């Protein structure tokens, strides 16, 4: 998503085939031509690498689910290498979220790879990836009628100050990905109005970072944001066992923490929690495993997204 060698090594992300970023000059253009032309391109069209169909139906206002994984050796869309190998792709990756977003909701997908250039530059990678993906989308909405050429990188950046991103953005930010997201929004909150909902899963952010930015600090505690936390293994969690398929085995005692801390149950937060994360709605993931907080809390996460998607649809009705 950032192939300017003057800015350093390439930054990678997984996006849908119709993402406007792919319309830019680059190594993806030939493949995109083949995809959009359906293999029926003429010899002249194939020779002319500037040919991109202008009648392709690309929904520039459809919602996008952005998935940001944590820090470490994992790559884009992988939450846990261990669970990926031992329990399968649905448990250890963002496969479930991608399936639900694309097939059942018709959303676009963007999966960042903050570890693409190493852990030490994770935030810089996140920042460049986030800005590049959504600035490019914004720039494509402002292309002139006289030309089908995408804006240059500098034009894309400049357009951000004079235009409004209209596509709704839903974000799943896991672990260090949540901290990187909040840090980025501190530096550039331009897209804040486009963010319709955020689900933090065991996020490392701190609302105290935003003391000098009351708007962002308030946003992180409003109903658009939810925090899904893994169950505290230091509490009475002895009866909870996680199977190889990532499912909790409950003992059936209604007073036991395996019931009171089931997935989606509201957390009674303490003063320490509220000092760090504010008054954000906090739910139990339903698993004591940090790496399983996304899979175990998947239903609560999509309930949160769907609630705000319905509000968005209601607001759009005349």
C-alpha angles and dihedrals in degrees: 000000000000113000099161103123090200087069095049135261120350118277116219135208138161115244139163118277091247096054108133090230089073090062090071124097110278148096091298094061098084092048090047091052090054091048097047096041090050093229091295098106117137122239090255092051092050091050092049104070091188092069112110119160112252095200096061110128106237116166103218093181101051117119121263128211110212115199120195119186127204135266123283138056096325119113132215113318096005118116098175130012090196095056091041089059099038105032105024143253096296093056100040102038144043091262093116093052093047091049094048094046098046105034103033102030105025094232127152119244133225119176116186124212103209091170094055093108098030136282094277093067097034096123093047089050092048092048095049093044095049094046094044095050098047098033088055090051090049092048092053090060089058101050113132121249091235095062135040093197115114119243119266120255092261092047089052091054093045093049091060092073094054104037140056126236105233101182113099114239125206116189134203107191117184126197111309088009088071092052091048091049093053092046090052093049088052090058097039120014095167093117095045094105090055094055105096099176141359128199113197114197113196087330121187096214127120125209089212087075087070100053091119091047107059094174093058092040090054092045091056090057100043127097093270088074129062130180117215110194130190115244115269107255090198091067127070096303098129094117095052114093124178114219124216087263092057095251124136120237108215125203095215097237105134091209093053121103091239086070101034090046097044118139112291096016114137116254119228096224124205131220093268091054092047092048091056103034102019125218093326116149105259125199134183114250091212097237133080090216115098092207091054096051091100098048095039091048097041096114093049090048095053091043086059093048093045092051091058094039088059090050089050091051091048092051090052093054114101 
